[in-house]
Amino acid sequence: MAWAWGTWDAVWDRVAGAMVGGAVAPLLVGERAQTEAEYLAGVGGRVAGALRGLADDADSVGAGGPERRWMRAVRLSAVRGEPPPGAGRRGEHPALVGWRAVVETPAPPLDPARGVFPCSQLVAAVRAAHERGGAAAARYAGALAGAGWGVSGIPLAAQRELAATVPPRTLVTAALVAARGDAPEEWPQRRTQVVPGLDRENRRSFAVPHPHDPGVVLCTMEYVRDSADAGAVVSLCRMGTGDQPAHLGPQDVVEVWLHDRPGANRNLHFVLDEAARTVARLRAEGRRVLLHCAACQSRTPAVAARYASVSRGVDVVEALREIISTVAGHLDNPELSRAAAALDGVDLADPRAVLFPGGMPELTRTPRI
């Protein structure tokens, strides 16, 4: 079965989540993260085995002992979005302990205004597994829960901490290569995401200061590639291996799994909030932060507005209106603005009508930095 990127983004999110979830799990319970070699020799290697050839056969892991059964559960979770039953009530193997913790830990209902997100079940399940079976069980639980929620459901602070030991992107690449095969010309292996000649009006180098914090630069992917003085980057789109500033280290670059298509983001509220709070943490470290997506017109203003609200106390509706105008943005995916507003308890049912009742302003894309 050949699964196209645009059609099966949710599956690839979960594939990446399985690999990163197992690696980040110890950090969620105050333990040491394993090195890349240690992780891939243990749970990470089993995740890769569970995902291998996923694009061709969604259910090829045979039956066997606890680890083989757990691997099949990871594979099915990546395809279906939820872990299957089958861990049983008995058995102390860490894989079974972790599996039971994931199945038995409830997911809270979404309440964005209170900061309650269903994907927080991942952290709760890892903690439950750790209490019952230590770090090994936590890793198994993190991988299985990650296969359900996706890498988009894993806290960015923990992913950034993991980058000190092994960059999450390295693990994302390993997972996707296992699932769909080696593809040097496809993300995340390809060197650049820049496509020459594609929509040059909106994709050219563009940057403006955040209206409420000049230490945050709202910009396009092209601006990031050429930046020599950035202190940190928060990427809201896919970047090639050579698209980030060369002087920045793994902990200076935070890659966020966020799509610009309606219905493509299972953990949308969580991701917007996490991205905004990551910008706030980087600014608290005194860094000049580049916040960007591909064209700086849709994802970037949504996160920038949430940042203005959570970090600067700005009314979220006013922030959305001002920032969309500032970056010459659009509302082609109203879910982004709607979710940013919901995080502040505001029901923005029709963003276009509320934000721009007289019609979208006529704007230019003249760089201002």
C-alpha positions as CSV (number, residue, x, y, z in Angstrom):
1,M,0.0,0.0,0.0
2,A,1.5,3.3,-1.0
3,W,0.6,6.1,1.4
4,A,1.1,9.7,0.1
5,W,2.4,12.3,2.4
6,G,-0.5,14.7,2.0
7,T,-3.1,12.0,2.5
8,W,-1.4,10.1,5.4
9,D,0.2,12.9,7.4
10,A,-1.6,11.8,10.5
11,V,0.0,8.3,10.2
12,W,3.5,9.8,9.8
13,D,2.9,12.0,12.9
14,R,2.1,8.8,14.8
15,V,5.1,7.0,13.3
16,A,7.4,9.8,14.5
17,G,5.6,9.9,17.8
18,A,6.4,6.2,18.5
19,M,10.1,6.7,18.1
20,V,10.4,10.0,19.9
21,G,7.9,9.0,22.6
22,G,10.1,6.1,23.8
23,A,13.2,8.2,23.8
24,V,11.7,11.2,25.7
25,A,9.8,9.1,28.3
26,P,12.6,8.9,30.9
27,L,12.8,12.7,30.9
28,L,9.1,13.0,31.7
29,V,9.8,11.1,35.0
30,G,13.1,12.7,35.9
31,E,15.4,10.0,34.6
32,R,18.3,10.1,32.2
33,A,17.7,9.9,28.5
34,Q,19.6,7.2,26.7
35,T,22.1,7.9,24.0
36,E,21.0,7.3,20.4
37,A,23.0,4.0,20.3
38,E,21.5,2.8,23.7
39,Y,18.0,3.6,22.6
40,L,18.2,2.1,19.2
41,A,19.7,-1.0,20.7
42,G,16.7,-1.4,23.0
43,V,13.2,0.0,22.7
44,G,14.0,2.3,19.8
45,G,15.2,-0.7,17.7
46,R,12.0,-2.5,18.5
47,V,10.0,0.5,17.4
48,A,11.9,0.6,14.1
49,G,11.1,-3.2,13.7
50,A,7.5,-2.6,14.5
51,L,7.2,0.2,11.9
52,R,9.4,-1.4,9.1
53,G,7.6,-1.5,5.8
54,L,4.4,0.1,7.3
55,A,3.6,1.8,4.0
56,D,3.4,-1.6,2.3
57,D,1.8,-3.8,4.9
58,A,-0.1,-2.3,7.9
59,D,-0.2,-5.5,9.9
60,S,2.9,-7.7,9.3
61,V,4.3,-8.2,12.9
62,G,3.6,-11.8,13.8
63,A,2.6,-13.1,17.2
64,G,5.1,-14.2,19.8
65,G,6.3,-13.2,23.2
66,P,5.6,-10.0,25.1
67,E,7.9,-7.9,22.9
68,R,6.5,-9.2,19.7
69,R,3.0,-8.5,20.9
70,W,4.0,-5.0,22.0
71,M,5.6,-4.4,18.6
72,R,2.3,-5.3,16.9
73,A,0.4,-3.0,19.2
74,V,2.8,-0.1,18.2
75,R,2.2,-0.9,14.5
76,L,-1.5,-1.0,14.8
77,S,-1.6,2.2,17.0
78,A,0.4,4.1,14.3
79,V,-2.2,3.1,11.7
80,R,-5.4,3.4,13.8
81,G,-4.5,6.1,16.3
82,E,-5.3,4.2,19.4
83,P,-3.6,1.2,21.2
84,P,-5.3,-2.2,20.9
85,P,-6.1,-4.2,24.0
86,G,-4.2,-7.4,24.6
87,A,-1.7,-6.7,27.3
88,G,-3.6,-8.8,29.7
89,R,-3.8,-8.4,33.5
90,R,-0.7,-10.4,34.3
91,G,2.9,-10.4,33.2
92,E,5.7,-8.2,34.5
93,H,7.7,-7.8,31.4
94,P,8.3,-4.0,30.9
95,A,6.6,-4.1,27.5
96,L,3.4,-5.4,29.1
97,V,3.6,-3.1,32.1
98,G,4.0,-0.1,29.7
99,W,1.2,-1.4,27.4
100,R,-1.2,-1.8,30.4
101,A,-0.4,1.7,31.6
102,V,-1.3,3.2,28.2
103,V,-4.5,1.3,27.9
104,E,-5.7,2.0,31.4
105,T,-4.8,5.7,31.6
106,P,-7.8,7.8,30.6
107,A,-7.5,10.8,28.3
108,P,-9.1,14.0,29.6
109,P,-11.6,15.8,27.4
110,L,-10.4,18.9,25.6
111,D,-10.8,22.1,27.6
112,P,-8.3,24.5,25.9
113,A,-9.2,27.5,28.1
114,R,-8.1,25.5,31.1
115,G,-5.0,24.1,29.4
116,V,-6.4,20.6,29.4
117,F,-5.6,18.5,26.3
118,P,-6.4,14.9,25.5
119,C,-2.8,14.1,24.5
120,S,-1.7,14.8,28.0
121,Q,-2.6,11.2,28.5
122,L,0.8,10.3,27.1
123,V,2.6,11.9,30.0
124,A,0.2,10.4,32.5
125,A,0.6,6.9,31.0
126,V,4.4,7.2,31.1
127,R,4.3,8.2,34.7
128,A,2.0,5.3,35.6
129,A,4.3,2.9,33.8
130,H,7.3,4.3,35.6
131,E,5.7,3.8,39.0
132,R,4.8,0.2,38.1
133,G,7.9,-0.9,36.2
134,G,10.7,1.7,36.2
135,A,12.4,3.4,33.3
136,A,12.2,0.4,31.0
137,A,8.4,0.3,31.3
138,A,8.2,4.1,30.9
139,R,10.1,3.8,27.5
140,Y,7.7,1.1,26.3
141,A,4.7,3.2,27.4
142,G,6.1,6.4,25.8
143,A,6.6,4.6,22.5
144,L,3.1,3.1,22.4
145,A,1.4,6.2,23.6
146,G,3.4,8.2,21.0
147,A,2.2,5.9,18.3
148,G,-1.3,6.9,19.3
149,W,-1.0,10.6,19.8
150,G,1.9,11.4,17.5
151,V,5.0,13.5,17.9
152,S,2.7,16.5,17.9
153,G,1.3,15.3,21.2
154,I,4.7,15.2,23.0
155,P,5.7,18.3,25.1
156,L,8.2,20.5,23.3
157,A,10.1,21.2,26.5
158,A,10.9,17.5,26.8
159,Q,11.8,17.3,23.1
160,R,14.2,20.2,23.5
161,E,15.7,18.5,26.6
162,L,16.1,15.3,24.6
163,A,18.0,17.2,21.9
164,A,21.0,17.6,24.3
165,T,21.4,13.8,24.0
166,V,19.9,12.9,20.7
167,P,18.1,15.4,18.3
168,P,14.4,14.4,17.9
169,R,14.8,15.0,14.2
170,T,17.3,12.1,14.0
171,L,14.7,9.8,15.6
172,V,11.9,11.1,13.4
173,T,14.0,10.4,10.3
174,A,14.8,6.8,11.6
175,A,11.1,6.2,12.1
176,L,10.0,7.4,8.8
177,V,12.7,5.6,6.9
178,A,11.7,2.4,8.7
179,A,8.1,3.0,7.8
180,R,8.3,4.1,4.1
181,G,11.9,3.2,3.1
182,D,14.9,5.3,2.3
183,A,13.9,8.4,0.2
184,P,16.8,11.0,0.1
185,E,14.6,13.4,-1.9
186,E,11.7,13.3,0.6
187,W,11.4,15.0,3.9
188,P,12.9,14.6,6.4
189,Q,15.9,13.4,4.5
190,R,16.0,16.0,1.8
191,R,18.4,18.8,2.1
192,T,16.0,21.7,1.4
193,Q,12.3,22.2,1.4
194,V,12.7,25.3,-0.7
195,V,11.1,24.8,-4.1
196,P,12.5,27.2,-6.8
197,G,9.8,29.1,-8.6
198,L,7.0,28.1,-6.3
199,D,4.8,31.1,-5.3
200,R,7.7,33.5,-5.1
201,E,5.5,36.4,-4.0
202,N,4.7,34.7,-0.7
203,R,7.8,32.5,-0.3
204,R,10.5,35.1,-0.7
205,S,12.6,36.2,2.2
206,F,10.4,38.2,4.5
207,A,10.6,39.2,8.2
208,V,9.0,41.6,10.6
209,P,9.3,42.1,14.4
210,H,6.5,40.8,16.5
211,P,4.3,43.8,17.2
212,H,4.5,43.1,21.0
213,D,8.1,41.8,21.3
214,P,10.8,42.9,18.8
215,G,12.9,40.1,20.1
216,V,10.7,37.7,18.2
217,V,11.0,37.8,14.5
218,L,8.1,36.6,12.4
219,C,9.5,35.3,9.1
220,T,9.5,32.9,6.2
221,M,11.6,29.8,5.7
222,E,13.9,31.7,3.3
223,Y,14.7,34.3,5.9
224,V,15.7,31.6,8.4
225,R,18.0,29.8,6.0
226,D,20.1,33.0,5.5
227,S,20.0,34.2,9.1
228,A,23.4,34.6,10.7
229,D,22.4,36.2,14.1
230,A,19.4,34.2,15.3
231,G,19.6,33.0,18.8
232,A,16.9,30.3,18.3
233,V,14.4,29.1,15.8
234,V,10.9,27.7,16.2
235,S,9.9,26.1,13.0
236,L,6.2,25.5,12.3
237,C,6.8,23.8,8.9
238,R,9.0,21.0,7.5
239,M,12.6,22.1,7.0
240,G,15.3,20.3,5.1
241,T,18.5,19.2,6.7
242,G,20.3,22.2,5.4
243,D,17.6,24.8,5.9
244,Q,18.4,25.8,9.5
245,P,21.1,28.3,10.4
246,A,24.4,26.5,10.6
247,H,25.6,28.2,13.8
248,L,22.7,26.9,15.9
249,G,22.8,23.7,17.9
250,P,20.1,21.0,18.3
251,Q,18.7,22.6,21.4
252,D,18.5,26.0,19.6
253,V,16.1,24.7,17.0
254,V,12.6,23.5,17.9
255,E,10.7,21.8,15.1
256,V,6.9,21.7,15.6
257,W,4.6,19.3,13.8
258,L,1.9,21.6,12.5
259,H,0.0,21.5,9.2
260,D,-1.8,24.3,7.4
261,R,-4.7,22.2,6.2
262,P,-8.1,22.1,8.0
263,G,-8.5,18.8,9.8
264,A,-4.9,17.8,9.6
265,N,-3.9,18.5,13.2
266,R,-5.3,16.1,15.8
267,N,-3.6,18.0,18.7
268,L,-4.1,21.5,17.3
269,H,-4.8,23.4,20.5
270,F,-1.9,21.7,22.3
271,V,0.5,22.4,19.5
272,L,-0.3,26.1,19.3
273,D,0.0,26.5,23.0
274,E,3.3,24.5,23.2
275,A,4.8,26.5,20.4
276,A,3.9,29.8,21.9
277,R,5.2,28.7,25.3
278,T,8.4,27.5,23.7
279,V,8.9,31.0,22.2
280,A,8.3,32.4,25.7
281,R,10.9,30.1,27.3
282,L,13.5,31.0,24.6
283,R,12.9,34.7,25.1
284,A,13.3,34.2,28.9
285,E,16.8,32.8,28.1
286,G,17.5,36.1,26.4
287,R,17.5,34.7,22.8
288,R,16.4,36.5,19.6
289,V,13.8,34.0,18.3
290,L,12.9,33.4,14.7
291,L,9.3,32.1,14.6
292,H,8.4,30.9,11.1
293,C,6.4,28.7,8.8
294,A,6.8,28.4,5.0
295,A,5.2,31.7,4.0
296,C,4.6,33.4,7.4
297,Q,0.9,33.9,6.6
298,S,-1.1,31.3,8.5
299,R,0.6,29.2,11.1
300,T,3.0,31.9,12.2
301,P,0.4,34.5,13.1
302,A,-1.7,32.0,15.0
303,V,1.2,31.0,17.2
304,A,2.4,34.6,17.5
305,A,-1.0,35.7,18.6
306,R,-1.1,33.0,21.3
307,Y,2.4,34.1,22.4
308,A,1.2,37.8,22.7
309,S,-1.7,36.6,24.8
310,V,0.1,34.2,27.1
311,S,3.3,36.1,27.5
312,R,2.3,39.8,27.0
313,G,-1.3,39.8,28.2
314,V,-2.6,41.0,24.9
315,D,-6.3,40.4,24.0
316,V,-6.1,37.4,21.6
317,V,-8.7,38.8,19.1
318,E,-6.8,42.0,18.8
319,A,-3.5,40.1,18.6
320,L,-4.8,38.0,15.7
321,R,-6.2,41.0,13.8
322,E,-2.9,43.0,14.3
323,I,-0.5,40.2,13.5
324,I,-2.4,38.8,10.5
325,S,-2.3,42.4,9.1
326,T,1.3,42.9,10.0
327,V,2.5,39.7,8.1
328,A,0.1,40.1,5.2
329,G,-1.6,36.9,6.4
330,H,-4.7,35.1,5.4
331,L,-7.5,33.0,6.9
332,D,-7.6,30.1,4.4
333,N,-7.4,27.7,7.4
334,P,-9.7,29.4,10.0
335,E,-9.1,26.5,12.4
336,L,-5.8,28.0,13.4
337,S,-7.2,31.4,14.5
338,R,-10.2,29.6,16.0
339,A,-8.0,27.4,18.1
340,A,-5.7,30.3,19.2
341,A,-8.8,32.1,20.5
342,A,-10.2,29.0,22.2
343,L,-7.0,28.8,24.3
344,D,-8.1,32.2,25.8
345,G,-11.7,31.0,26.2
346,V,-12.9,33.0,23.2
347,D,-15.4,31.4,20.8
348,L,-14.3,32.7,17.3
349,A,-16.8,30.8,15.2
350,D,-16.2,32.9,12.1
351,P,-12.7,34.4,12.3
352,R,-13.0,36.4,9.0
353,A,-16.3,38.0,10.1
354,V,-15.0,39.0,13.5
355,L,-11.4,39.9,12.7
356,F,-12.0,41.7,9.4
357,P,-15.8,42.5,9.1
358,G,-15.0,45.0,6.3
359,G,-13.1,42.5,4.3
360,M,-9.5,41.3,4.4
361,P,-7.1,44.3,4.2
362,E,-5.1,44.8,1.0
363,L,-1.6,44.1,2.0
364,T,1.9,43.9,0.6
365,R,4.8,41.6,1.5
366,T,7.6,44.2,1.8
367,P,10.3,43.0,4.2
368,R,10.7,45.3,7.2
369,I,13.9,43.9,8.8
